[in-house]
């Protein structure tokens, strides 16, 4: 299987801070950071066939059950943006993701979101194990993304008492 595409973090480009995203302090409102992270995650997860097409085809998807957002630098109206996604962990039902929001073309991180999603059957409204082929692909991506510099200050963990998250 061709894996060269795994070497890069998944990136969503072409976003811009809109005037309606600005709050009373003349910078991007915190709710817009979260909304942008949420909106692009579907598209970025298409890279591993877990985006909206997967959900429509299988009636399975990811429920985000834990998230932490860090606001590091303000963003002002008109700033072009990009979001990078790193997969940092996967087990039979969970996916641990790290997202970074940057001004386009910059190495400066303005915000991060760390999140854990549970793979769920949308009809039963219960967790469902990833198909073995999906889990293998996720674990390949996690391995490739871990090769990136370890600059993330992650706080969420997939560890659980039965050891499944190790």
Buried (B, 14 or more C-beta within 10 A) or exposed (E): EEEEEBEEBBBBEEBEBEEEBBEEEEBBBEEBBBEBBBEBBBBBBBBBBBBEEBBEEBEBBBEBEBBEBBBEEEBEBEBBBBBBBBBBBBBEBBBBBBBBBBBEEEEEBBBBBBBBBBBBBEEEEEBBEBEEEBBEBBBBBBEBBEEBEEEBEBEBEBEEEEEEBE
